[in-house]
Amino acid sequence: MPYETLPTAQQAIDEYLRIAKVSQKSYVCSNCSSTTPDATVLRLCGKCKLTRYCSKECQRIHWQHHKYSCRLGAGDVERDVPKEYRAQKFAEHLTHVPWLMILIDMYAVIALGLDVDLSNATRLCLCARITIKPVPPNVTSRADTNDARSKPMVMLQFERFEVRPVSVLTPSMQTALAKLKGLMPPNTPPPLLLYFSSDGDNFLFIPHPLAPPLIRHAYMRPLFDNGDSITADKVVAELNAFIRLDINNVCKLRGPLLK
């Protein structure tokens, strides 16, 4: 869905959002799996600023596992924590951009084969691998230029999509999924299991219902404006192109590396 065509697609987007009621994000304690939609309720690890806990006791108990991925952990694993943190914060902003989420959902329906067998949603999930990259000077807004004098400007970058079995879901993901299913009406299709990961250890998990019209549309194997099919490489290219062209940062998918 090219950036230039978005205004003409807005009516279709509004109609889709009227039908599809997408659930909120879930934040979970990495130890006890308690869940909340409010990011401020769970405290972040003071060292890596990525993993969340509901109490100091949970953080203490989980340290034996978390130390291998924390930037100051005993595992001494080399990590670029600011880069991972910014990628995940940008991913949170992306979930509020309807036309980008519709494109990702459309690809997910096709990649997971939900248009052929809806029960695949109970066996497979979709991981979006993300990172950040420097904002090219030729697509930097005036506001970016002013800020870049003191802080390097970066933007969200999609690397690839991975179809994975549901066995990769962590206990905290399973808890968030169970809570969502408890809120869904009976006899409804299983939710789409989507998560964004910057390092394979930390993630933003967004399970949400899919509207039947989207599944029916995917069954028709839609094409982009230029005739290209909806493939992983094409979707990654379209998402990154949109982020690059959003020089006014309307979607909040770019900013300084360190705030």
Secondary structure, DSSP 8 states (H G I E B T S, - for coil): --GGGHHHHHHHHHHHHHH-------EE-TTT--EES-TTTSEE-TTTS--EESSHHHHHHHHHHHTTTSTTSTT-----HHHHHHHHHHHHHHTT-HHHHHHHHHHHHHHTTTTT-GGGGGTEEEEEEEEEEE--GGG--HHHHHHHTTS-EEEEEEEEEEEEEGGG--HHHHHHHHHHHHHS-TT----B-EEEESSSSSEEE--B---HHHHHHHHT--B-TTS-B--HHHHHHHHHHHHHH-TT-TT--EEES--
